[in-house]
Amino acid sequence: MSLKEKVRSALYEVIDPELGINIVDLGLVYDVEIEESHVTITMTLTTPGCPMHDSITAGVEHRIQQIEDVQKVTVHLVWEPAWTPLNMSDQAKQMLGFG
């Protein structure tokens, strides 16, 4: 498994504490970039004023740091494109009553 695959897999373990769903199925992760041992995660939150901002970004950093060969993690929060429920996986939509 490549480092990028390991990172993507690990992101499924980061749970939004308010919704109880992982950040990948919520559609919050936009991109994963890797340069040698530096991982940059580009992601968003459901709202710019999300009260779980620090908890979620710290959870991403902590989980990715646990992967062998990762030396540095940067979480880049973006607000464009804005998150919508359409970003969610079908499973997440069902869990939250959107589908």
C-alpha positions in Angstrom: 0.0 0.0 0.0 1.4 3.4 -1.0 1.8 6.2 1.6 -1.0 8.1 -0.1 -3.3 5.1 0.3 -2.3 4.7 3.9 -3.1 8.4 4.6 -6.5 8.2 2.8 -7.3 5.0 4.8 -6.3 6.6 8.1 -8.6 9.6 7.4 -11.6 7.3 7.7 -10.7 6.9 11.3 -11.1 10.6 12.0 -14.6 11.1 13.3 -16.6 14.4 13.4 -17.4 14.5 17.1 -20.8 16.2 16.6 -22.1 14.0 13.8 -20.3 10.7 14.6 -19.3 10.1 11.0 -15.8 10.0 9.5 -14.6 13.1 7.7 -14.1 11.3 4.4 -17.7 10.1 4.2 -18.8 13.6 5.2 -17.0 14.9 2.1 -14.7 17.2 4.1 -11.4 15.9 2.6 -10.7 17.5 -0.8 -7.1 16.5 -1.4 -4.1 14.6 -0.1 -0.6 15.7 -1.3 2.6 14.0 -0.3 6.1 15.4 -0.8 8.6 12.9 0.5 7.5 12.5 4.2 5.4 15.7 4.3 1.7 15.2 4.0 -0.7 18.1 3.3 -4.4 17.5 3.7 -6.7 20.0 2.0 -10.1 19.9 3.6 -13.0 22.0 4.7 -15.6 21.9 7.5 -19.4 21.9 7.4 -19.4 25.6 8.3 -16.7 28.2 8.7 -17.7 28.7 12.3 -17.7 25.0 13.1 -17.2 24.7 16.9 -15.2 21.4 16.3 -12.6 23.1 14.2 -9.7 22.5 16.5 -10.8 19.0 17.5 -11.1 17.8 13.9 -7.9 19.3 12.6 -6.0 18.1 15.6 -7.5 14.6 15.1 -6.3 14.6 11.4 -2.8 15.7 12.4 -2.6 13.1 15.2 -3.8 10.2 13.2 -1.6 10.9 10.1 1.5 11.4 12.4 1.0 7.8 13.5 1.7 6.5 10.0 5.3 5.2 9.5 7.3 7.4 7.1 5.3 10.6 7.8 7.5 13.3 9.3 5.2 16.3 9.0 1.5 16.9 8.6 -0.1 20.2 7.4 -3.9 20.6 7.4 -4.9 23.3 5.0 -8.5 24.4 5.6 -10.3 26.0 2.7 -13.8 27.4 2.3 -14.0 27.2 -1.5 -15.6 25.2 -2.7 -18.1 25.4 0.1 -19.2 22.2 1.7 -22.7 21.0 1.0 -24.5 17.8 1.9 -24.0 16.7 -1.7 -20.4 16.1 -0.8 -21.3 13.2 1.5 -21.1 9.5 0.6 -24.4 7.7 0.2 -23.9 6.0 3.6 -23.4 9.3 5.4 -26.5 10.8 3.7 -28.5 7.8 4.9 -27.1 8.1 8.5 -28.1 11.8 8.6 -31.5 11.3 6.9 -30.6 12.9 3.5 -31.2 9.8 1.5 
